[in-house]
């Protein structure tokens, strides 16, 4: 069951990237981020209210958590700031770049997490893990060559820089998760960090409106906007449920979730008719093989 849920999570994450790309068409990034965090907060509000006020709607399930002290909330606020910063850069990047370039770059996040663990936690990489890291780095080089054919210079393109910063901040969040998840329940973190993100984005949008006027926040309604929140929440829920099963293997689940790049790549090719697919497909193969090597190296 947990394996099926992991594949479901990867599928949903792939469509989540497509929904982001479509929702950002002619829309201001801050507004879409605000709506995304608001919809996510609404989706998790029954869980949050039930657990915090002891209503017991979800008792005995993974959708219930124990209220925590202020210290725990401060840790979640920091996580919210890190994730939201990653989203800001990621949304800006995906708005201006092809999915077939953004997806493979995002798929290298496990490599950044692994390197971060090497530096911060003193972990040592084995031969298979180093091989996976090497292939992932080679894939970025190949992707930069493919991007040049579309007029995208990886060294100077600001949108590539945004995606790179999003990946680094996303990896930072992953490393921070290793710290806070030792003591906090995942559903507690997910429920509250949505709310804190919505508050942060509300303040940000208000400041932008006051400084630049409403023209800087132009947007139009699209059903892709709520789809972002629904797909991401469902993907994370499938992920958490999969990990709650006693025989679930975190290394396998994490590896499968990175396979979401296949879905976003396919949608970029077939639905959005993006270009230069042959060169990008080779890059994708390098990334996927690198992820498999990382997984194999992490099993022991």
TORKOL-4160 file (C-alpha; in steps of 0.2 Angstrom, whole numbers, padded with zeros to 4 digits, m for minus):
300
<pt num="1" X="0000" Y="0000" Z="0000"/>
<pt num="2" X="0014" Y="0012" Z="0005"/>
<pt num="3" X="0022" Y="0009" Z="m0012"/>
<pt num="4" X="0006" Y="0014" Z="m0022"/>
<pt num="5" X="0004" Y="0029" Z="m0011"/>
<pt num="6" X="0022" Y="0035" Z="m0015"/>
<pt num="7" X="0019" Y="0033" Z="m0034"/>
<pt num="8" X="0002" Y="0043" Z="m0031"/>
<pt num="9" X="0012" Y="0057" Z="m0022"/>
<pt num="10" X="0024" Y="0058" Z="m0036"/>
<pt num="11" X="0010" Y="0059" Z="m0049"/>
<pt num="12" X="0002" Y="0073" Z="m0040"/>
<pt num="13" X="0018" Y="0082" Z="m0038"/>
<pt num="14" X="0021" Y="0082" Z="m0056"/>
<pt num="15" X="0003" Y="0089" Z="m0060"/>
<pt num="16" X="0006" Y="0102" Z="m0046"/>
<pt num="17" X="0021" Y="0109" Z="m0056"/>
<pt num="18" X="0010" Y="0109" Z="m0072"/>
<pt num="19" X="m0004" Y="0118" Z="m0062"/>
<pt num="20" X="0009" Y="0131" Z="m0055"/>
<pt num="21" X="0015" Y="0135" Z="m0073"/>
<pt num="22" X="m0003" Y="0137" Z="m0079"/>
<pt num="23" X="m0009" Y="0147" Z="m0064"/>
<pt num="24" X="0005" Y="0160" Z="m0066"/>
<pt num="25" X="0001" Y="0165" Z="m0084"/>
<pt num="26" X="m0002" Y="0183" Z="m0084"/>
<pt num="27" X="m0004" Y="0183" Z="m0065"/>
<pt num="28" X="0007" Y="0191" Z="m0052"/>
<pt num="29" X="0017" Y="0179" Z="m0042"/>
<pt num="30" X="0013" Y="0186" Z="m0024"/>
<pt num="31" X="m0006" Y="0185" Z="m0027"/>
<pt num="32" X="m0005" Y="0167" Z="m0033"/>
<pt num="33" X="0006" Y="0163" Z="m0018"/>
<pt num="34" X="m0006" Y="0171" Z="m0006"/>
<pt num="35" X="m0021" Y="0162" Z="m0014"/>
<pt num="36" X="m0011" Y="0145" Z="m0013"/>
<pt num="37" X="m0007" Y="0147" Z="0005"/>
<pt num="38" X="m0025" Y="0152" Z="0009"/>
<pt num="39" X="m0032" Y="0137" Z="0000"/>
<pt num="40" X="m0020" Y="0126" Z="0009"/>
<pt num="41" X="m0024" Y="0133" Z="0026"/>
<pt num="42" X="m0043" Y="0131" Z="0022"/>
<pt num="43" X="m0040" Y="0113" Z="0018"/>
<pt num="44" X="m0031" Y="0109" Z="0034"/>
<pt num="45" X="m0041" Y="0120" Z="0045"/>
<pt num="46" X="m0053" Y="0106" Z="0051"/>
<pt num="47" X="m0038" Y="0096" Z="0056"/>
<pt num="48" X="m0030" Y="0111" Z="0065"/>
<pt num="49" X="m0046" Y="0116" Z="0074"/>
<pt num="50" X="m0050" Y="0098" Z="0079"/>
<pt num="51" X="m0033" Y="0095" Z="0087"/>
<pt num="52" X="m0031" Y="0112" Z="0095"/>
<pt num="53" X="m0048" Y="0113" Z="0103"/>
<pt num="54" X="m0049" Y="0094" Z="0107"/>
<pt num="55" X="m0065" Y="0091" Z="0096"/>
<pt num="56" X="m0058" Y="0074" Z="0092"/>
<pt num="57" X="m0064" Y="0073" Z="0074"/>
<pt num="58" X="m0049" Y="0064" Z="0068"/>
<pt num="59" X="m0044" Y="0055" Z="0084"/>
<pt num="60" X="m0035" Y="0038" Z="0081"/>
<pt num="61" X="m0029" Y="0043" Z="0064"/>
<pt num="62" X="m0014" Y="0052" Z="0057"/>
<pt num="63" X="m0024" Y="0067" Z="0054"/>
<pt num="64" X="m0023" Y="0071" Z="0073"/>
<pt num="65" X="m0009" Y="0079" Z="0083"/>
<pt num="66" X="m0005" Y="0084" Z="0100"/>
<pt num="67" X="m0005" Y="0103" Z="0103"/>
<pt num="68" X="0013" Y="0110" Z="0106"/>
<pt num="69" X="0021" Y="0124" Z="0116"/>
<pt num="70" X="0027" Y="0141" Z="0109"/>
<pt num="71" X="0044" Y="0134" Z="0106"/>
<pt num="72" X="0037" Y="0122" Z="0093"/>
<pt num="73" X="0028" Y="0135" Z="0084"/>
<pt num="74" X="0043" Y="0146" Z="0083"/>
<pt num="75" X="0052" Y="0132" Z="0074"/>
<pt num="76" X="0037" Y="0130" Z="0062"/>
<pt num="77" X="0038" Y="0149" Z="0059"/>
<pt num="78" X="0056" Y="0147" Z="0053"/>
<pt num="79" X="0051" Y="0132" Z="0042"/>
<pt num="80" X="0037" Y="0143" Z="0035"/>
<pt num="81" X="0049" Y="0157" Z="0031"/>
<pt num="82" X="0062" Y="0145" Z="0022"/>
<pt num="83" X="0048" Y="0136" Z="0012"/>
<pt num="84" X="0040" Y="0152" Z="0007"/>
<pt num="85" X="0056" Y="0160" Z="0001"/>
<pt num="86" X="0059" Y="0144" Z="m0009"/>
<pt num="87" X="0042" Y="0145" Z="m0017"/>
<pt num="88" X="0044" Y="0164" Z="m0021"/>
<pt num="89" X="0060" Y="0160" Z="m0031"/>
<pt num="90" X="0052" Y="0144" Z="m0038"/>
<pt num="91" X="0036" Y="0152" Z="m0044"/>
<pt num="92" X="0046" Y="0167" Z="m0052"/>
<pt num="93" X="0057" Y="0154" Z="m0061"/>
<pt num="94" X="0043" Y="0143" Z="m0067"/>
<pt num="95" X="0033" Y="0158" Z="m0073"/>
<pt num="96" X="0047" Y="0162" Z="m0086"/>
<pt num="97" X="0055" Y="0146" Z="m0090"/>
<pt num="98" X="0050" Y="0130" Z="m0098"/>
<pt num="99" X="0044" Y="0115" Z="m0087"/>
<pt num="100" X="0057" Y="0104" Z="m0096"/>
<pt num="101" X="0071" Y="0114" Z="m0089"/>
<pt num="102" X="0063" Y="0118" Z="m0072"/>
<pt num="103" X="0058" Y="0100" Z="m0068"/>
<pt num="104" X="0076" Y="0093" Z="m0070"/>
<pt num="105" X="0084" Y="0107" Z="m0060"/>
<pt num="106" X="0071" Y="0104" Z="m0045"/>
<pt num="107" X="0075" Y="0085" Z="m0046"/>
<pt num="108" X="0093" Y="0088" Z="m0041"/>
<pt num="109" X="0087" Y="0094" Z="m0023"/>
<pt num="110" X="0091" Y="0077" Z="m0015"/>
<pt num="111" X="0109" Y="0079" Z="m0021"/>
<pt num="112" X="0109" Y="0096" Z="m0012"/>
<pt num="113" X="0102" Y="0088" Z="0004"/>
<pt num="114" X="0115" Y="0075" Z="0003"/>
<pt num="115" X="0129" Y="0087" Z="0001"/>
<pt num="116" X="0121" Y="0098" Z="0015"/>
<pt num="117" X="0121" Y="0083" Z="0026"/>
<pt num="118" X="0139" Y="0079" Z="0022"/>
<pt num="119" X="0144" Y="0097" Z="0027"/>
<pt num="120" X="0132" Y="0100" Z="0042"/>
<pt num="121" X="0129" Y="0083" Z="0050"/>
<pt num="122" X="0146" Y="0076" Z="0045"/>
<pt num="123" X="0139" Y="0061" Z="0036"/>
<pt num="124" X="0150" Y="0052" Z="0024"/>
<pt num="125" X="0145" Y="0047" Z="0006"/>
<pt num="126" X="0149" Y="0030" Z="m0001"/>
<pt num="127" X="0154" Y="0026" Z="m0019"/>
<pt num="128" X="0136" Y="0024" Z="m0025"/>
<pt num="129" X="0131" Y="0041" Z="m0018"/>
<pt num="130" X="0146" Y="0050" Z="m0025"/>
<pt num="131" X="0142" Y="0042" Z="m0042"/>
<pt num="132" X="0124" Y="0048" Z="m0040"/>
<pt num="133" X="0130" Y="0066" Z="m0035"/>
<pt num="134" X="0142" Y="0066" Z="m0050"/>
<pt num="135" X="0128" Y="0061" Z="m0063"/>
<pt num="136" X="0117" Y="0074" Z="m0056"/>
<pt num="137" X="0130" Y="0088" Z="m0058"/>
<pt num="138" X="0133" Y="0081" Z="m0076"/>
<pt num="139" X="0115" Y="0083" Z="m0079"/>
<pt num="140" X="0115" Y="0101" Z="m0074"/>
<pt num="141" X="0130" Y="0104" Z="m0087"/>
<pt num="142" X="0120" Y="0095" Z="m0100"/>
<pt num="143" X="0104" Y="0105" Z="m0096"/>
<pt num="144" X="0114" Y="0121" Z="m0098"/>
<pt num="145" X="0119" Y="0116" Z="m0115"/>
<pt num="146" X="0101" Y="0112" Z="m0120"/>
<pt num="147" X="0096" Y="0129" Z="m0113"/>
<pt num="148" X="0108" Y="0139" Z="m0124"/>
<pt num="149" X="0098" Y="0132" Z="m0139"/>
<pt num="150" X="0083" Y="0141" Z="m0132"/>
<pt num="151" X="0093" Y="0157" Z="m0128"/>
<pt num="152" X="0094" Y="0153" Z="m0110"/>
<pt num="153" X="0112" Y="0156" Z="m0102"/>
<pt num="154" X="0113" Y="0147" Z="m0086"/>
<pt num="155" X="0127" Y="0158" Z="m0080"/>
<pt num="156" X="0118" Y="0175" Z="m0082"/>
<pt num="157" X="0099" Y="0171" Z="m0084"/>
<pt num="158" X="0090" Y="0178" Z="m0069"/>
<pt num="159" X="0076" Y="0166" Z="m0070"/>
<pt num="160" X="0088" Y="0151" Z="m0069"/>
<pt num="161" X="0096" Y="0160" Z="m0054"/>
<pt num="162" X="0078" Y="0160" Z="m0046"/>
<pt num="163" X="0076" Y="0142" Z="m0049"/>
<pt num="164" X="0093" Y="0138" Z="m0042"/>
<pt num="165" X="0089" Y="0148" Z="m0026"/>
<pt num="166" X="0073" Y="0139" Z="m0024"/>
<pt num="167" X="0082" Y="0122" Z="m0025"/>
<pt num="168" X="0095" Y="0128" Z="m0012"/>
<pt num="169" X="0081" Y="0134" Z="0000"/>
<pt num="170" X="0071" Y="0119" Z="m0003"/>
<pt num="171" X="0086" Y="0108" Z="0001"/>
<pt num="172" X="0088" Y="0119" Z="0017"/>
<pt num="173" X="0071" Y="0115" Z="0022"/>
<pt num="174" X="0074" Y="0097" Z="0019"/>
<pt num="175" X="0089" Y="0098" Z="0031"/>
<pt num="176" X="0079" Y="0108" Z="0044"/>
<pt num="177" X="0065" Y="0095" Z="0043"/>
<pt num="178" X="0078" Y="0082" Z="0048"/>
<pt num="179" X="0080" Y="0092" Z="0064"/>
<pt num="180" X="0062" Y="0097" Z="0068"/>
<pt num="181" X="0054" Y="0080" Z="0063"/>
<pt num="182" X="0063" Y="0071" Z="0077"/>
<pt num="183" X="0052" Y="0079" Z="0090"/>
<pt num="184" X="0036" Y="0086" Z="0080"/>
<pt num="185" X="0022" Y="0077" Z="0072"/>
<pt num="186" X="0021" Y="0079" Z="0053"/>
<pt num="187" X="0003" Y="0084" Z="0052"/>
<pt num="188" X="0006" Y="0097" Z="0066"/>
<pt num="189" X="0019" Y="0104" Z="0056"/>
<pt num="190" X="0010" Y="0104" Z="0040"/>
<pt num="191" X="m0006" Y="0111" Z="0047"/>
<pt num="192" X="0002" Y="0126" Z="0056"/>
<pt num="193" X="0015" Y="0130" Z="0043"/>
<pt num="194" X="0001" Y="0133" Z="0030"/>
<pt num="195" X="m0007" Y="0145" Z="0042"/>
<pt num="196" X="0009" Y="0154" Z="0045"/>
<pt num="197" X="0013" Y="0155" Z="0027"/>
<pt num="198" X="m0004" Y="0163" Z="0023"/>
<pt num="199" X="m0001" Y="0176" Z="0036"/>
<pt num="200" X="0017" Y="0180" Z="0030"/>
<pt num="201" X="0010" Y="0181" Z="0012"/>
<pt num="202" X="m0004" Y="0192" Z="0017"/>
<pt num="203" X="0008" Y="0205" Z="0025"/>
<pt num="204" X="0019" Y="0204" Z="0010"/>
<pt num="205" X="0005" Y="0207" Z="m0002"/>
<pt num="206" X="m0002" Y="0222" Z="0009"/>
<pt num="207" X="0016" Y="0230" Z="0008"/>
<pt num="208" X="0017" Y="0228" Z="m0011"/>
<pt num="209" X="0000" Y="0235" Z="m0013"/>
<pt num="210" X="0004" Y="0250" Z="m0002"/>
<pt num="211" X="0021" Y="0253" Z="m0010"/>
<pt num="212" X="0017" Y="0250" Z="m0028"/>
<pt num="213" X="m0002" Y="0251" Z="m0030"/>
<pt num="214" X="m0014" Y="0237" Z="m0035"/>
<pt num="215" X="m0007" Y="0237" Z="m0053"/>
<pt num="216" X="0008" Y="0227" Z="m0046"/>
<pt num="217" X="m0004" Y="0213" Z="m0041"/>
<pt num="218" X="m0014" Y="0211" Z="m0056"/>
<pt num="219" X="m0022" Y="0194" Z="m0058"/>
<pt num="220" X="m0037" Y="0184" Z="m0066"/>
<pt num="221" X="m0046" Y="0169" Z="m0059"/>
<pt num="222" X="m0041" Y="0152" Z="m0065"/>
<pt num="223" X="m0046" Y="0135" Z="m0059"/>
<pt num="224" X="m0027" Y="0130" Z="m0059"/>
<pt num="225" X="m0025" Y="0142" Z="m0044"/>
<pt num="226" X="m0035" Y="0131" Z="m0031"/>
<pt num="227" X="m0028" Y="0116" Z="m0040"/>
<pt num="228" X="m0010" Y="0120" Z="m0034"/>
<pt num="229" X="m0016" Y="0119" Z="m0016"/>
<pt num="230" X="m0026" Y="0103" Z="m0019"/>
<pt num="231" X="m0013" Y="0094" Z="m0028"/>
<pt num="232" X="0001" Y="0099" Z="m0016"/>
<pt num="233" X="m0009" Y="0095" Z="0000"/>
<pt num="234" X="m0015" Y="0078" Z="m0008"/>
<pt num="235" X="0003" Y="0074" Z="m0013"/>
<pt num="236" X="0010" Y="0078" Z="0005"/>
<pt num="237" X="m0005" Y="0068" Z="0013"/>
<pt num="238" X="m0001" Y="0053" Z="0002"/>
<pt num="239" X="0017" Y="0055" Z="0007"/>
<pt num="240" X="0014" Y="0055" Z="0026"/>
<pt num="241" X="0001" Y="0041" Z="0025"/>
<pt num="242" X="0014" Y="0030" Z="0016"/>
<pt num="243" X="0027" Y="0034" Z="0029"/>
<pt num="244" X="0015" Y="0030" Z="0043"/>
<pt num="245" X="0015" Y="0011" Z="0038"/>
<pt num="246" X="0027" Y="0001" Z="0048"/>
<pt num="247" X="0035" Y="m0007" Z="0033"/>
<pt num="248" X="0038" Y="0009" Z="0023"/>
<pt num="249" X="0056" Y="0013" Z="0018"/>
<pt num="250" X="0059" Y="0032" Z="0018"/>
<pt num="251" X="0073" Y="0030" Z="0005"/>
<pt num="252" X="0062" Y="0022" Z="m0007"/>
<pt num="253" X="0047" Y="0034" Z="m0005"/>
<pt num="254" X="0059" Y="0049" Z="m0007"/>
<pt num="255" X="0066" Y="0042" Z="m0022"/>
<pt num="256" X="0049" Y="0038" Z="m0030"/>
<pt num="257" X="0043" Y="0056" Z="m0026"/>
<pt num="258" X="0058" Y="0063" Z="m0036"/>
<pt num="259" X="0050" Y="0054" Z="m0051"/>
<pt num="260" X="0038" Y="0068" Z="m0052"/>
<pt num="261" X="0050" Y="0076" Z="m0064"/>
<pt num="262" X="0044" Y="0063" Z="m0077"/>
<pt num="263" X="0026" Y="0069" Z="m0076"/>
<pt num="264" X="0030" Y="0087" Z="m0077"/>
<pt num="265" X="0043" Y="0084" Z="m0091"/>
<pt num="266" X="0030" Y="0074" Z="m0101"/>
<pt num="267" X="0016" Y="0087" Z="m0098"/>
<pt num="268" X="0029" Y="0101" Z="m0104"/>
<pt num="269" X="0032" Y="0091" Z="m0120"/>
<pt num="270" X="0014" Y="0085" Z="m0124"/>
<pt num="271" X="0003" Y="0098" Z="m0117"/>
<pt num="272" X="0014" Y="0114" Z="m0118"/>
<pt num="273" X="0023" Y="0109" Z="m0134"/>
<pt num="274" X="0040" Y="0114" Z="m0127"/>
<pt num="275" X="0056" Y="0113" Z="m0138"/>
<pt num="276" X="0073" Y="0104" Z="m0139"/>
<pt num="277" X="0066" Y="0089" Z="m0130"/>
<pt num="278" X="0079" Y="0076" Z="m0136"/>
<pt num="279" X="0093" Y="0085" Z="m0127"/>
<pt num="280" X="0083" Y="0088" Z="m0111"/>
<pt num="281" X="0077" Y="0070" Z="m0111"/>
<pt num="282" X="0096" Y="0064" Z="m0110"/>
<pt num="283" X="0098" Y="0076" Z="m0096"/>
<pt num="284" X="0083" Y="0068" Z="m0088"/>
<pt num="285" X="0090" Y="0051" Z="m0089"/>
<pt num="286" X="0106" Y="0056" Z="m0081"/>
<pt num="287" X="0096" Y="0063" Z="m0066"/>
<pt num="288" X="0085" Y="0048" Z="m0064"/>
<pt num="289" X="0100" Y="0036" Z="m0065"/>
<pt num="290" X="0108" Y="0047" Z="m0052"/>
<pt num="291" X="0093" Y="0047" Z="m0041"/>
<pt num="292" X="0093" Y="0028" Z="m0042"/>
<pt num="293" X="0111" Y="0027" Z="m0037"/>
<pt num="294" X="0108" Y="0039" Z="m0022"/>
<pt num="295" X="0094" Y="0027" Z="m0017"/>
<pt num="296" X="0105" Y="0011" Z="m0018"/>
<pt num="297" X="0119" Y="0020" Z="m0009"/>
<pt num="298" X="0107" Y="0025" Z="0005"/>
<pt num="299" X="0099" Y="0008" Z="0008"/>
<pt num="300" X="0113" Y="0002" Z="0019"/>
